[in-house]
Amino acid sequence: MAPLSTGTSRQSRSTVSSLSRSEIGFSESVALLLDRMDVRRAETAEERENIYRLRYQAYLREGAISPNHTKTFSDPYDESENAYLFGLYLDGELVSSIRMHIGSREHPKFPSLEAFADVLQPEVDAGKVIIDSTRFVSDEATSRMHRGLPYVTIRLGWMAAIYFNAEHLLAAVRPEHQGFYRRTFHHRLICEARPYPRLARPICLMTVHFAAVADHLYQRYPFFRSTLFERRMMFERSAAPKPAQSEDHLTPVVSESPGLAG
């Protein structure tokens, strides 16, 4: 697999200027949306149940699961000690959710490893930290109204990549979603689609090394920046894997270690 390209194609000055204005306008709208959002780590049974219902609606709508009488969708990974389950609320209403596992030699179990062990196990054995973001869902009506909702939700994974100084930020996605992750976040494909546990549709695996693309991401989407205080609010807990950083900085040191991060 060729390494991730960060080059840009030649464009006319007027086209670049137009794209810049468009991107600036979009970033401003997402920043305004972010200011209205309440992001919570799901701790109570009620919070989790509401997220499981939102999941069920989203996955059922896409034909990824079959109907069930509970009208909820959860799995044992929701209870893992290295799992973080987040709900994002707009004006008090749950509108999106994402789950992430911090995979490491000390915490070697996470959802994508079950489906892609041949690709990921060597990375875990090498001592690399992996952010495995899964169960990303959103309310259909709110997503149509606010185009920035996916970005606000996915932002949590990038915050985790900084906080835990991760080598890999995974995206286990359907093949038709590859383009979005490649164009927007510079993810690259590391495994073609294959059957994925508990889902009816095959899933492919993508990854990005955060430190290698951080500057470009922040320039294009300034709202992805975060403070150490914000990251601690999201991820600090007594049972959490210990983060590698002790002071506030936005761009981690680029690792020289070989492997998938390449």
ABEGO torsion letter per residue (X at the ends): XBBBBABBBBBBAAAAAAAAAAAAAAAAAAAAAAAABBBBBBABAAAAAAAAAAAAAAAAAAGABBBBAAGBBBBAAAABAABBBBBBBBGGBBABBBBBBBBBAABABBAAAAAAAAAAAAAAAAGBBBBBBBGBBBBAAAAAABAAAAAAAAAAAAAAAAAAGBABBBBBBBAAAAAAAAAAAGBBBABBBBBBBGBABBBBBBBBBAAAAAAAAAAABAAABBBAAAAAAAABBAABBBBABABBBABBBBBABBEAAX
